[in-house]
Amino acid sequence: MDSELKEVLDGIKSEIEKVSSRMDTFETKLDSNIDNVRNIGLKLDKNIDDVQNISLKLDKNIDDVQSISLKLDKNIDDVQNISLKLDKNIDDVQNISLKLDKNIDDVQIINHKLDINNKKIDDLDLRVRISEANIRKDIKKLADENETVIEILRQHKLLPR
């Protein structure tokens, strides 16, 4: 029985060694996995820090966007005010344009009257020149006739020589 017991003990011992060897392997793997989990934990801590930094940057960006939004709202108000002023200026320019159109019509009428008056003046000038020429002819004719009358009176001795 001793030999049987020894065999059973040897078998148990062999099984225990196998189990121990497997346990060592599991322990090594477990240690490796624990290290991996610690590394993952460190990476997660770093990622959490990164996410917190990103969150801070996003908060700052949100503040910047809100500030830009306020400035854009002010700019929109300014553009609307300018648009209103431009609309008024357009109305003013249209009114001026209507007045200018009326003035242009008046100037065209005045120019037409000036053209008529210029033609009348030209016609009058021509008549005055013709009249001056005719008067000169008449004066010359009268002077000739006057000399003729004077000569005839001298010949009849009515006038002294």
C-alpha positions in Angstrom: 0.0 0.0 0.0 2.8 2.2 0.5 3.7 1.9 -3.0 0.2 2.6 -4.1 0.1 5.6 -1.9 3.4 6.7 -3.2 2.1 6.4 -6.7 -1.0 8.4 -5.9 1.1 10.9 -4.1 3.5 11.1 -7.0 0.5 11.5 -9.3 -1.0 14.2 -7.1 2.4 15.9 -6.9 2.7 15.7 -10.6 -0.7 17.3 -11.0 0.1 19.9 -8.4 3.3 20.8 -10.3 1.3 21.0 -13.5 -1.3 23.2 -11.8 1.5 25.2 -10.2 3.2 25.6 -13.6 -0.1 26.7 -15.0 -0.6 29.0 -12.1 2.8 30.5 -12.7 1.9 31.1 -16.4 -1.5 32.6 -15.3 0.3 34.7 -12.8 2.8 36.0 -15.4 -0.1 36.7 -17.8 -2.0 38.3 -14.9 1.0 40.5 -14.1 1.3 41.4 -17.7 -2.4 42.2 -17.9 -2.2 44.2 -14.7 0.7 46.2 -16.3 -1.4 46.6 -19.4 -4.4 47.8 -17.3 -2.1 50.2 -15.5 -0.8 51.5 -18.8 -4.3 51.8 -20.1 -5.2 53.7 -16.9 -2.3 56.1 -17.4 -3.4 56.6 -21.0 -6.9 57.1 -19.8 -5.7 59.7 -17.3 -3.8 61.4 -20.0 -6.8 61.3 -22.3 -9.0 62.7 -19.5 -6.5 65.5 -19.1 -6.5 66.1 -22.9 -10.4 66.0 -22.9 -10.4 68.5 -20.0 -7.9 70.8 -22.0 -10.1 70.4 -25.1 -13.2 71.2 -23.0 -11.4 74.4 -21.7 -10.5 75.4 -25.2 -14.0 74.7 -26.4 -15.4 76.9 -23.6 -13.0 79.7 -24.7 -14.0 79.1 -28.3 -17.7 79.3 -27.3 -16.9 82.6 -25.5 -15.1 83.8 -28.7 -18.1 82.8 -30.9 -20.5 84.5 -28.6 -18.3 87.7 -28.7 -18.2 87.4 -32.5 -21.9 86.9 -32.6 -22.5 90.1 -30.6 -20.1 92.0 -32.9 -22.0 90.6 -35.9 -25.3 91.6 -34.5 -23.9 95.2 -34.1 -22.5 95.1 -37.6 -25.9 93.9 -38.9 -27.5 96.9 -37.1 -24.9 99.2 -38.6 -25.5 97.8 -42.1 -29.3 98.2 -41.6 -28.8 101.8 -40.6 -26.6 102.4 -43.6 -29.2 100.7 -45.8 -31.8 103.1 -44.5 -29.6 106.1 -45.1 -28.8 104.8 -48.6 -32.6 104.4 -49.3 -33.1 108.0 -48.2 -30.2 109.1 -50.4 -31.6 107.2 -53.3 -34.9 109.0 -52.8 -33.1 112.3 -52.6 -31.2 111.6 -55.8 -34.4 110.6 -57.6 -36.0 113.9 -56.5 -32.9 115.8 -57.7 -33.1 113.8 -61.0 -36.7 114.8 -61.5 -35.8 118.5 -60.9 -32.9 118.2 -63.3 -35.2 116.6 -65.9 -37.5 119.6 -65.5 -34.6 122.0 -65.7 -33.3 120.3 -68.8 -36.7 120.7 -70.4 -36.7 124.4 -69.4 -33.2 124.8 -70.8 -34.2 123.1 -74.1 -37.2 125.5 -74.4 -34.8 128.5 -73.7 -32.3 127.2 -76.2 -35.1 126.9 -78.8 -36.2 130.5 -78.1 -32.5 131.6 -78.3 -32.3 129.8 -81.7 -35.4 131.7 -82.9 -34.0 135.0 -81.5 -30.6 134.4 -83.1 -32.3 133.8 -86.5 -34.3 137.0 -86.0 -31.1 138.9 -85.1 -29.3 137.4 -88.1 -32.3 138.4 -90.3 -32.3 141.9 -88.8 -28.6 142.2 -89.2 -28.9 141.3 -92.9 -31.7 143.8 -93.3 -29.7 146.5 -91.5 -26.7 145.9 -93.8 -28.9 145.9 -96.9 -30.5 149.1 -95.6 -27.1 150.7 -94.9 -26.0 149.8 -98.4 -29.2 151.2 -99.9 -28.9 154.4 -97.7 -25.3 154.8 -98.9 -26.4 154.4 -102.5 -29.2 156.9 -101.9 -26.8 159.3 -100.2 -24.4 159.0 -103.1 -27.3 159.5 -105.5 -28.5 162.5 -103.6 -25.0 163.9 -103.4 -24.7 163.5 -107.2 -28.1 165.0 -107.8 -27.2 167.8 -105.4 -24.0 168.5 -107.3 -26.0 168.4 -110.5 -28.5 171.0 -109.1 -25.7 173.2 -107.8 -24.0 173.0 -111.2 -27.3 173.8 -113.0 -27.9 176.8 -110.6 -24.3 178.0 -111.3 -24.8 177.8 -115.0 -28.0 179.8 -114.7 -26.0 182.1 -112.5 -28.3 181.7 -109.6 -25.4 180.7 -107.4 -22.0 182.2 -107.4 -19.0 180.3 -108.4 
